[in-house]
Amino acid sequence: MGVYVDGFNLYYGLRQLSGRRDLWLDLAGLARELLRDGQSLEVVRYFTTIVRGDRQAAARQRVYLAAVQSQGVDVVLGRFQERRNRCHSCGLSWRSYEEKKTDVAIASAMVADTALDRVDMVMLISADTDLCGAVETIRTIDDGRGTKTRVVSVFPPGKGANELRRCSDAWFPLGQAMVRKCQFPDTLTGPGGDVYRRPAYWN
């Protein structure tokens, strides 16, 4: 099985669930917990973008990404595109940033891993309906044993998507108990001896 995590979709679900309490999430551990008997975990890919406009938040995010990478998670980075906004009433202008290409990267990775026979089942952690097309494509790909590849959608806390429910083989919500079970220890030592500490701001 391959597990594909929509980082920002999951982040906002966790924030809605418990503020910053559960952000120190062990993605590889979560993926293993979601496996059923007889299933094996081939790859965990985490798709996100480094935040813009807040250096401290970006630093915390980089610590987290290093921690999950130390556990074998493949981190795939997108980018933010700057946008200029203007109020039509008062003329005030400001900058904002829009995440770009993450859903395309998730879709491409899922389809490629399936088509190249790296995985025989896909678990998607997201509630983004932009991924429905990729899910439908994956379900047409023969898994090499005469059956079609199955896709299970896992909805982050507080999120859901009827279109993803309809186009997936199965779906379920990611519950608080599972999220709490799969937290890193406050201080994590990676296989190479590097140490990663939960950001104090997340306490």
C-alpha positions as CSV (number, residue, x, y, z in Angstrom):
1,M,0.0,0.0,0.0
2,G,1.0,3.6,-0.6
3,V,-0.1,6.4,1.7
4,Y,-0.4,9.9,0.3
5,V,-0.9,12.8,2.7
6,D,-2.2,16.2,1.7
7,G,-0.2,18.2,4.3
8,F,-2.3,21.4,4.4
9,N,-5.6,19.6,4.4
10,L,-4.4,17.5,7.3
11,Y,-2.9,20.5,9.1
12,Y,-6.1,22.5,9.1
13,G,-8.0,19.4,10.2
14,L,-5.7,19.0,13.2
15,R,-5.9,22.7,14.1
16,Q,-9.7,22.5,14.0
17,L,-9.5,19.3,16.2
18,S,-7.2,20.6,19.0
19,G,-5.3,23.8,18.1
20,R,-1.6,23.0,18.0
21,R,-1.7,20.1,20.4
22,D,-1.6,17.3,17.8
23,L,0.6,18.8,15.1
24,W,3.7,16.7,16.2
25,L,2.1,13.7,14.3
26,D,4.1,10.6,13.4
27,L,3.0,10.1,9.8
28,A,4.8,6.8,9.3
29,G,3.4,5.5,12.5
30,L,-0.1,6.7,11.5
31,A,0.2,4.9,8.2
32,R,1.2,1.7,9.9
33,E,-1.7,1.9,12.3
34,L,-4.1,2.3,9.4
35,L,-2.9,-0.9,7.7
36,R,-5.1,-4.0,8.0
37,D,-3.8,-7.5,8.6
38,G,-1.9,-8.8,5.6
39,Q,-1.2,-5.4,4.1
40,S,2.3,-4.0,3.8
41,L,3.4,-0.4,3.7
42,E,5.5,0.4,0.6
43,V,5.7,4.2,0.7
44,V,4.4,7.2,2.6
45,R,4.5,10.5,0.7
46,Y,3.7,13.9,2.4
47,F,2.9,16.9,0.3
48,T,3.2,20.4,1.6
49,T,4.7,23.8,1.1
50,I,7.0,25.8,3.3
51,V,4.9,28.7,4.8
52,R,5.6,32.2,3.7
53,G,5.6,35.5,5.7
54,D,6.3,33.9,9.1
55,R,9.9,32.9,9.7
56,Q,9.2,31.3,13.1
57,A,6.4,29.2,11.6
58,A,8.6,28.1,8.7
59,A,11.4,27.1,11.2
60,R,8.9,25.0,13.2
61,Q,7.7,23.4,10.0
62,R,11.2,22.5,8.9
63,V,11.9,20.8,12.2
64,Y,8.7,18.7,11.7
65,L,9.6,17.8,8.1
66,A,13.1,16.7,9.2
67,A,11.5,14.6,11.9
68,V,9.1,12.8,9.6
69,Q,11.8,12.3,7.0
70,S,13.9,10.6,9.6
71,Q,11.2,8.0,9.8
72,G,11.2,7.2,6.1
73,V,8.5,9.6,4.9
74,D,9.1,11.1,1.4
75,V,8.4,14.8,1.7
76,V,7.3,16.5,-1.5
77,L,7.4,20.3,-1.5
78,G,5.3,22.6,-3.5
79,R,5.3,26.4,-3.5
80,F,3.3,29.5,-2.6
81,Q,2.5,32.1,-5.3
82,E,2.3,35.7,-4.2
83,R,-0.9,37.5,-5.0
84,R,-1.6,41.3,-4.8
85,N,-5.0,42.2,-3.4
86,R,-6.8,45.5,-3.4
87,C,-9.9,46.8,-1.6
88,H,-12.2,48.3,-4.2
89,S,-13.8,50.5,-1.5
90,C,-10.8,52.1,0.2
91,G,-8.0,51.3,-2.3
92,L,-5.8,49.5,0.4
93,S,-3.6,46.9,-1.1
94,W,-1.9,43.9,0.5
95,R,0.0,40.7,-0.3
96,S,-1.2,37.2,0.2
97,Y,0.1,33.8,-0.8
98,E,-1.7,30.9,-2.5
99,E,-0.5,27.3,-2.4
100,K,0.2,26.0,-5.9
101,K,0.7,22.6,-7.5
102,T,0.2,20.4,-4.3
103,D,-2.9,18.6,-5.6
104,V,-1.2,18.1,-9.0
105,A,1.8,16.6,-7.3
106,I,-0.4,14.3,-5.2
107,A,-2.4,13.1,-8.2
108,S,0.8,12.5,-10.3
109,A,2.5,10.5,-7.5
110,M,-0.5,8.3,-6.9
111,V,-1.1,7.6,-10.6
112,A,2.6,7.0,-11.3
113,D,3.2,4.7,-8.3
114,T,0.2,2.7,-9.3
115,A,1.0,2.5,-13.0
116,L,4.6,1.5,-12.2
117,D,3.4,-1.2,-9.8
118,R,5.1,0.3,-6.8
119,V,1.8,0.0,-4.9
120,D,-1.2,-2.2,-5.2
121,M,-3.5,-0.1,-3.1
122,V,-3.7,3.7,-2.4
123,M,-4.7,5.4,0.8
124,L,-5.3,9.1,0.4
125,I,-5.4,11.3,3.5
126,S,-7.3,14.4,2.2
127,A,-10.7,15.8,1.6
128,D,-9.7,17.7,-1.6
129,T,-12.2,17.0,-4.3
130,D,-9.7,18.2,-6.9
131,L,-8.2,14.7,-6.5
132,C,-11.3,12.8,-7.7
133,G,-10.0,12.6,-11.2
134,A,-6.8,10.9,-10.1
135,V,-8.8,8.5,-7.9
136,E,-11.0,7.5,-10.7
137,T,-8.0,7.0,-13.0
138,I,-6.2,4.8,-10.4
139,R,-9.2,2.6,-10.0
140,T,-9.0,1.7,-13.7
141,I,-5.4,0.4,-13.4
142,D,-5.0,-3.3,-13.2
143,D,-2.9,-4.3,-10.2
144,G,-1.2,-7.2,-12.1
145,R,-3.5,-9.9,-10.6
146,G,-6.5,-9.3,-12.7
147,T,-8.2,-6.9,-10.3
148,K,-8.4,-3.1,-10.2
149,T,-6.4,-1.0,-7.8
150,R,-8.4,0.1,-4.7
151,V,-8.4,3.6,-3.2
152,V,-9.3,4.4,0.3
153,S,-9.9,8.0,1.3
154,V,-9.2,9.1,4.9
155,F,-10.7,12.4,5.8
156,P,-8.8,14.6,8.2
157,P,-10.6,15.6,11.4
158,G,-13.6,17.8,10.8
159,K,-13.5,17.3,7.0
160,G,-15.4,15.3,4.5
161,A,-16.1,15.3,0.8
162,N,-19.1,13.6,-0.8
163,E,-17.4,13.4,-4.2
164,L,-14.4,11.6,-2.8
165,R,-16.7,9.3,-0.9
166,R,-18.5,8.4,-4.1
167,C,-15.4,7.8,-6.3
168,S,-13.4,5.9,-3.6
169,D,-13.7,2.2,-2.9
170,A,-13.9,3.0,0.8
171,W,-13.5,6.0,3.2
172,F,-13.4,6.8,6.8
173,P,-12.7,9.8,9.1
174,L,-9.4,10.1,10.9
175,G,-10.5,10.1,14.5
176,Q,-9.0,11.9,17.5
177,A,-8.0,8.7,19.3
178,M,-5.9,7.6,16.3
179,V,-4.3,11.1,16.1
180,R,-3.4,11.1,19.8
181,K,-2.0,7.5,19.6
182,C,0.4,8.4,16.7
183,Q,2.2,11.5,18.2
184,F,6.0,11.5,18.3
185,P,7.6,11.7,21.7
186,D,8.5,15.2,22.6
187,T,12.1,14.4,21.8
188,L,12.7,12.1,18.9
189,T,16.0,10.5,18.0
190,G,16.3,9.5,14.4
191,P,18.1,6.4,13.1
192,G,21.2,8.4,12.4
193,G,21.3,9.8,15.9
194,D,19.9,13.3,15.0
195,V,17.5,14.7,17.6
196,Y,14.3,16.4,16.8
197,R,12.3,18.3,19.5
198,R,8.7,19.2,19.4
199,P,8.4,23.0,19.0
200,A,7.5,24.6,22.3
201,Y,4.9,26.7,20.5
202,W,3.0,23.5,19.9
203,N,2.6,22.7,23.5
